Amino acid sequence: MSNIRAKLKKWYRNVHPKQALQLIWKISSKRIIISLCLILIENACWAGTVYSLKLLMDQFAGGQARLNRDAVIYYLVFAASIGVLYVCIKSVSAFVSDSLASRIDCEIDEQIHAHTLKLDLSYYEDPAYLDILKRAREAGANKPKAIILSLNDLAKNSIMLVAMIYMLIATNWLLLPLLCMIVLPILFVRIKFSDRQYLWQRDNAALERETTYLSHLMTGDAAAKEIRAFALGNFLLEKYGKIKHRLVNELIQLEKRKMIVEIATTLLATLAFFSVMAVIIMATLKGKASFGDIAVFLVIFPQSFSTVQGLIGAISRFYQNNIYIADIFELLHLKPLMNAAGEGNTNAIRQNPPHIAIENLSFKYPHSKNFVLNNISLIIPPGKIVALVGMNGAGKSTLIKLLCRLYDPLNGRITINGTDIRDLDVSWYRRQVSVVFQDYVKYNFSASDNIWFGNIQKEREPDEIENAARLSGADDVLKRFSNGYNTILGRTFDGGKELSIGEWQKLAIARAFYAESGLIILDEATSALDAFSENDLFRSLRERIGDRSALVISHRLSTIMQADHIYVIEDQKVIESGNHTDLIQRKGRYSKMFSIEHA
Ligand SMILES: Nc1ncnc2c1ncn2[C@@H]1O[C@H](COP(=O)(O)OP(=O)(O)OP(=O)(O)O)[C@@H](O)[C@H]1O
């Protein structure tokens, strides 16, 4: 007994019925009430039809002599009318619950996306989070709808079963325990296998993610070139096939075991049903049942089988889908780790041009043992172009992520006009920085959108968009297209125009220029620009920044030479700093890095 109770408790914990119902109720309580009312009316109509048929049949029990013709016609018309109503309400009810389910699916899918956008970048360092995200997105795509539909079936079949139980008891009370004997084993088997299937999927989420990744590589356009150039197709396909086959085989084995146990329980159920039928026939032969009872039984028998099956299906589907809902809650319960709502006075900061200082800053990535930056200090004064130089992996891009407050440092701080950026509202602070990441995004939207995204909080200003494009050199590229700034870029959508890497870079720089930020950061953003474009860009950058500042990362001497001040980073520290001439004269790491011959 205690074992059963423990199992029930475990099931309850797994399915989160209260949370799932609360979530669904919050989204659309009105529609749920309408749907439930329709189900009630539908079932009342069905029971009314069956009961009026019983009353109709009872009229014939006394033979021709005692037949009341008016009553026969009355019950017949009544049964027919209510039967027609039943059919109509049934269709409306199915439509209402289906549309309710689709709305809820859509809403929860949106909640998942909205919540994901609130989470910090550091979550993306953790494969466990990526598994949670994958499971939640999959569950969010269809499980809420499936829950609503199973709840609908559950409500419908339960009400129908109550009516049937009443009629069965009225016919013969022994039918009730027999019915339970049929229902419970099937229910038990389905729930048990739902659990197993869920656990199997949970355990294999990482492998599923690997197949998704491989599939993207093989079918997406990002890797299409390299895969063909290096003939990687067969290798990837084999790897993909191995994992897929393993997963499919395991799933088939699980389904096979389920099928065997289901056959056994369904056989038992069918036997029990025929026993029920025998009981009814015996009772009728002994004269313990009326004609009406036999008619009721004849209607109920096929109906009760499908109701019980429907009920079991609904309960097990409700259970099964609910365990997947746990994945959605697991994601929705994750909280942003960073304090985003600093209350520092932004007005005071705005009164002066931005002076950024990095003070004794140390940082290592979450889940990583080694420090990437260790006790590093530097300043980015207003009106100056500052450059960061260092070998690959020196930590330059990491410093930029910290400057954008995508991560917080472990020690030390970053200040803007003397205020620690952690004390500021994160969205306000991020608007003070515009950045072109090394792996900037090529948005497959219009060219105008690509630039406007630099300051989406502001109404789109076509003149300013064009101005930003002129400064970055993107204007010349876009003018070539007949649709100009409205041209859709990239190959994802019909009629999209693809740009060269350098042209995409110009567009990304225009996006950063469009922002009204105090600090512009270019991380290897000019690597694909030709020499003329690069020169023009730096002229524009000086013109654009005024008393604002710029931080540039590059491995190209032609870019770095343009900076007012250069920091050389090595071994997680700043090892040299000064302007180009100072650093050359010092004959240190900087001059070696660029192989500059000394006089
Ligand atoms: N998301 C991450 N999680 C863990 N470690 C990371 C992550 N990103 C970078 N690193 C590690 O941090 C170190 C610094 O990387 P970073 O990208 O900042 O270097 P970089 O100086 O910009 O290099 P490059 O010149 O090649 O662009 C590297 O050793 C890298 O392996």
The ligand as an ORCA input file, in Angstrom:
! r2SCAN-3c Opt
* xyz 0 1
  N      32.590     31.443    -23.975
  C      33.766     31.036    -23.503
  N      33.822     30.122    -22.521
  C      34.998     29.706    -22.036
  N      36.184     30.158    -22.476
  C      36.198     31.082    -23.465
  C      34.978     31.549    -24.021
  N      35.282     32.452    -24.980
  C      36.631     32.532    -25.007
  N      37.166     31.715    -24.094
  C      38.576     31.557    -23.816
  O      39.061     32.800    -23.371
  C      40.330     33.092    -23.929
  C      40.311     34.479    -24.554
  O      39.422     34.472    -25.641
  P      39.102     35.795    -26.447
  O      38.084     35.466    -27.453
  O      38.817     36.878    -25.493
  O      40.516     36.059    -27.147
  P      40.940     37.165    -28.205
  O      42.077     37.891    -27.615
  O      39.770     37.969    -28.616
  O      41.428     36.231    -29.394
  P      41.412     36.468    -30.980
  O      42.508     37.432    -31.292
  O      41.727     35.128    -31.496
  O      40.068     36.957    -31.351
  C      40.638     31.991    -24.912
  O      41.616     31.156    -24.346
  C      39.359     31.237    -25.079
  O      39.592     29.856    -25.128
*
